[in-house]
Amino acid sequence: MVVVNKYLYLACFIIFLSAVPFNCYPQFREAIRDSIHLFSGRLIDSQTGEPVQFVHIYNQTQSNAMISDTLGYFSIPVHLQDLLVATAIGYYNLPVYVSDSIFELNRFHTLKMIPRIYNIKEVNVSILGTYDQFKYKFLNLDVPNTDNRINPSVLNDIMAGIDTTGVVQPPGIMSPITAIYNLVSKEGKSLKKLKKIQEEEEFLKQIDYKYNNDILERITGLKGIELYEFISFCNFSRKYLLKASEYEITEKVLEKLSEYRKINPGAD
């Protein structure tokens, strides 16, 4: 009898769905968009795969936050289209845009955080002491006689305490003939190409933690050729990508995505 009731309820539910007008589905979808969901995942180190513990996950759209556990697991309430930012000492900030594709296709998310190396300012330690001490030692230094004469102007600079280490340099380091040869020769052109490639690689390393294909795919839901076309459509300048924060870039990408979808309706 219980089994019969279950089948009866199922049949009634199917009949109810078939009776719902087609134009009601957008309203149903909008209701899902406005409802609160639980976004769950795990944060790991992108290089070692080890869990990143005690990460601060902040929902900038709803102004709520939580902290991951010792194994990197977390859960936080979200609405669709919310923007999350994961922050931890020793790692770059990780923005996560809760798009339709991310929320509907994956119930559990493994997010990779990129380690960050902090640049510490160097400390100069001089063994010469103060300038007055150095000047006294220099003036009282016994210098053996030499046949090489010192230019008077250089001697005056030394007495005035001016750095003269750049006055003398080995001859022939970069003669005019060598410079012209490098400009017209195949070797010179190859060196230019190599330098350009190295500069491009260095630039990509500097922005990889906040702007790369994986991040754009996660934000937009686009893949393959469509993602490549969207990147060309964005056409962000190097100066902007270097100076902008992860949050600013994510907001700009979402603006560009809205423009891109208007031009290309099939990108939804």
C-alpha positions as CSV (number, residue, x, y, z in Angstrom):
1,M,0.0,0.0,0.0
2,V,2.9,2.4,0.9
3,V,4.6,1.6,-2.5
4,V,1.3,2.4,-4.4
5,N,1.0,5.8,-2.6
6,K,4.6,6.7,-3.6
7,Y,3.9,6.0,-7.2
8,L,0.6,7.9,-6.9
9,Y,2.4,11.0,-5.5
10,L,5.1,10.8,-8.2
11,A,2.4,10.6,-10.9
12,C,0.6,13.7,-9.4
13,F,3.9,15.6,-9.3
14,I,4.6,14.9,-13.0
15,I,1.1,16.0,-14.0
16,F,1.6,19.2,-11.9
17,L,4.9,20.0,-13.7
18,S,3.4,19.4,-17.1
19,A,0.6,21.8,-16.2
20,V,2.9,24.6,-15.3
21,P,3.1,27.2,-18.1
22,F,6.5,27.5,-19.8
23,N,6.8,31.2,-19.0
24,C,6.8,30.3,-15.2
25,Y,10.3,28.7,-15.4
26,P,12.2,32.0,-15.5
27,Q,10.4,33.0,-12.3
28,F,11.3,29.6,-10.8
29,R,14.9,30.2,-11.9
30,E,14.9,33.7,-10.4
31,A,13.6,32.3,-7.1
32,I,16.6,29.9,-7.0
33,R,18.9,32.8,-7.7
34,D,17.5,34.8,-4.8
35,S,17.6,31.9,-2.3
36,I,20.5,31.1,0.0
37,H,22.7,28.2,-0.7
38,L,25.6,26.5,1.1
39,F,28.9,26.8,-0.9
40,S,31.3,24.1,0.2
41,G,34.8,23.2,-0.8
42,R,38.4,22.6,0.2
43,L,41.5,24.9,-0.2
44,I,44.8,23.3,-1.2
45,D,48.3,24.5,-2.0
46,S,48.6,24.7,-5.9
47,Q,52.2,23.4,-5.8
48,T,52.1,20.7,-3.1
49,G,48.4,19.8,-3.0
50,E,48.5,20.0,0.8
51,P,45.5,21.5,2.6
52,V,45.7,25.2,3.5
53,Q,44.3,25.6,7.0
54,F,42.7,28.6,8.7
55,V,42.0,30.5,5.4
56,H,39.7,33.5,5.8
57,I,36.8,33.2,3.3
58,Y,34.9,36.5,3.0
59,N,31.7,37.0,1.0
60,Q,32.1,40.5,-0.2
61,T,28.6,40.7,-1.6
62,Q,26.8,39.6,1.6
63,S,29.4,40.8,4.1
64,N,29.8,37.5,6.0
65,A,32.8,35.3,6.5
66,M,34.2,32.1,7.9
67,I,37.5,30.2,8.4
68,S,38.5,26.9,6.9
69,D,39.5,24.1,9.3
70,T,42.8,22.3,9.7
71,L,42.2,20.2,6.6
72,G,41.2,23.2,4.4
73,Y,37.5,22.4,4.4
74,F,34.9,25.2,4.6
75,S,31.2,26.0,4.0
76,I,29.7,29.4,3.6
77,P,26.1,30.6,2.8
78,V,25.9,32.4,-0.6
79,H,23.5,33.7,-3.2
80,L,24.2,33.1,-6.9
81,Q,26.5,35.8,-8.3
82,D,28.1,36.5,-5.0
83,L,31.8,37.2,-4.9
84,L,34.0,35.3,-2.4
85,V,37.6,36.1,-1.6
86,A,39.9,33.6,0.2
87,T,42.9,35.1,2.0
88,A,45.7,33.5,4.0
89,I,49.2,34.5,5.0
90,G,51.8,33.2,2.5
91,Y,49.3,33.0,-0.4
92,Y,47.8,35.3,-2.9
93,N,44.2,36.3,-2.5
94,L,41.8,33.9,-4.3
95,P,38.6,35.5,-5.8
96,V,35.7,33.1,-6.4
97,Y,32.6,34.3,-8.4
98,V,29.6,32.1,-7.6
99,S,28.3,31.8,-11.2
100,D,25.5,29.6,-12.4
101,S,27.9,27.1,-14.0
102,I,30.0,26.7,-10.9
103,F,27.1,26.3,-8.6
104,E,24.9,24.0,-10.7
105,L,27.6,21.8,-12.1
106,N,29.7,21.2,-8.9
107,R,28.4,20.8,-5.4
108,F,31.9,20.5,-3.9
109,H,34.8,22.6,-5.0
110,T,38.6,22.1,-4.7
111,L,40.2,25.5,-4.9
112,K,44.0,26.0,-5.4
113,M,45.8,28.8,-3.7
114,I,49.1,30.1,-5.1
115,P,52.0,30.5,-2.7
116,R,53.3,34.1,-2.3
117,I,56.9,35.1,-1.8
118,Y,57.3,38.3,0.2
119,N,60.0,40.7,-0.9
120,I,62.0,41.9,2.2
121,K,64.0,45.1,1.8
122,E,67.7,44.5,1.9
123,V,69.8,45.9,4.8
124,N,73.1,47.4,3.8
125,V,75.8,46.7,6.4
126,S,79.0,48.7,5.8
127,I,82.3,47.5,7.2
128,L,83.8,51.0,6.6
129,G,82.0,52.7,9.4
130,T,81.0,56.3,9.1
131,Y,82.1,58.6,6.3
132,D,84.5,60.5,8.6
133,Q,86.1,57.2,9.7
134,F,86.5,56.1,6.1
135,K,87.9,59.5,5.1
136,Y,90.5,59.4,7.9
137,K,91.6,55.8,7.0
138,F,91.8,56.8,3.3
139,L,93.9,59.9,3.9
140,N,96.3,58.0,6.2
141,L,96.6,54.9,4.0
142,D,100.1,54.1,2.8
143,V,99.9,53.7,-0.9
144,P,102.9,52.2,-2.8
145,N,104.3,54.3,-5.7
146,T,103.0,53.4,-9.2
147,D,103.8,54.3,-12.7
148,N,100.1,54.8,-13.5
149,R,99.0,58.4,-13.2
150,I,95.6,59.4,-11.8
151,N,93.6,62.0,-13.7
152,P,93.4,65.1,-11.5
153,S,89.6,65.3,-12.0
154,V,89.2,61.8,-10.6
155,L,91.5,62.6,-7.7
156,N,89.4,65.7,-6.9
157,D,86.3,63.5,-6.9
158,I,87.9,61.0,-4.6
159,M,88.9,63.8,-2.2
160,A,85.3,65.1,-2.3
161,G,83.9,61.6,-1.4
162,I,82.3,61.1,-4.8
163,D,81.9,57.5,-6.1
164,T,84.3,57.0,-9.0
165,T,83.9,53.2,-9.5
166,G,82.1,53.8,-12.8
167,V,84.9,55.9,-14.3
168,V,87.0,53.0,-15.5
169,Q,85.5,50.1,-17.4
170,P,87.0,47.3,-19.5
171,P,87.4,48.5,-23.2
172,G,85.4,46.9,-25.9
173,I,82.4,45.7,-23.9
174,M,80.0,47.2,-26.4
175,S,81.7,48.9,-29.2
176,P,79.7,50.7,-32.0
177,I,80.7,48.0,-34.5
178,T,79.3,45.3,-32.1
179,A,76.0,47.3,-31.6
180,I,75.5,47.6,-35.4
181,Y,76.3,43.9,-35.9
182,N,73.7,42.9,-33.3
183,L,71.1,45.1,-35.0
184,V,71.5,43.6,-38.5
185,S,72.6,40.0,-37.8
186,K,70.5,36.9,-37.3
187,E,72.1,36.5,-33.9
188,G,71.1,40.0,-32.9
189,K,67.5,39.4,-34.0
190,S,67.4,36.1,-32.1
191,L,68.6,37.9,-29.0
192,K,65.8,40.4,-29.3
193,K,63.2,37.7,-29.7
194,L,64.6,35.9,-26.7
195,K,64.5,39.1,-24.6
196,K,60.9,39.7,-25.7
197,I,59.9,36.1,-24.7
198,Q,61.6,36.4,-21.4
199,E,59.8,39.8,-20.7
200,E,56.5,38.1,-21.6
201,E,57.2,35.2,-19.3
202,E,58.1,37.5,-16.4
203,F,54.9,39.6,-17.0
204,L,52.7,36.4,-16.9
205,K,54.4,35.3,-13.7
206,Q,53.6,38.6,-12.0
207,I,49.9,38.5,-12.8
208,D,49.3,34.7,-12.8
209,Y,47.9,34.7,-9.2
210,K,45.1,37.0,-10.2
211,Y,44.5,36.7,-14.0
212,N,44.9,33.4,-15.9
213,N,42.8,31.0,-17.9
214,D,41.7,28.9,-14.9
215,I,40.5,32.0,-13.0
216,L,38.6,33.3,-16.1
217,E,37.0,30.0,-16.7
218,R,35.9,29.8,-13.1
219,I,34.4,33.4,-13.2
220,T,32.8,33.2,-16.7
221,G,32.0,29.6,-17.2
222,L,33.5,29.9,-20.7
223,K,35.8,27.2,-22.1
224,G,38.0,26.5,-25.1
225,I,37.8,28.7,-28.1
226,E,35.0,30.8,-26.6
227,L,37.2,31.6,-23.6
228,Y,40.1,32.5,-25.9
229,E,37.8,34.9,-27.8
230,F,36.6,36.4,-24.6
231,I,40.2,37.1,-23.4
232,S,40.9,38.8,-26.7
233,F,37.6,40.8,-26.3
234,C,38.7,42.0,-22.8
235,N,42.1,43.2,-24.1
236,F,43.3,44.5,-20.7
237,S,46.5,46.5,-20.8
238,R,49.6,45.3,-19.0
239,K,49.6,48.4,-16.8
240,Y,46.1,47.7,-15.6
241,L,46.7,44.0,-14.9
242,L,49.9,44.8,-12.9
243,K,48.2,47.5,-10.7
244,A,44.7,46.2,-10.3
245,S,43.8,44.0,-7.4
246,E,42.1,40.5,-7.7
247,Y,38.8,42.0,-6.7
248,E,39.0,44.9,-9.2
249,I,40.0,42.5,-12.1
250,T,37.1,40.2,-11.2
251,E,34.6,43.1,-11.3
252,K,36.0,44.3,-14.6
253,V,35.8,40.8,-16.1
254,L,32.1,40.6,-15.1
255,E,31.4,43.9,-16.8
256,K,33.2,42.7,-19.9
257,L,31.3,39.4,-19.7
258,S,28.0,41.3,-19.7
259,E,29.1,43.3,-22.8
260,Y,30.3,40.1,-24.5
261,R,27.0,38.2,-24.0
262,K,25.1,41.1,-25.5
263,I,27.2,40.9,-28.6
264,N,27.4,37.1,-28.6
265,P,24.0,35.7,-27.2
266,G,25.2,32.2,-27.7
267,A,27.9,32.7,-24.9
268,D,25.3,32.2,-22.1
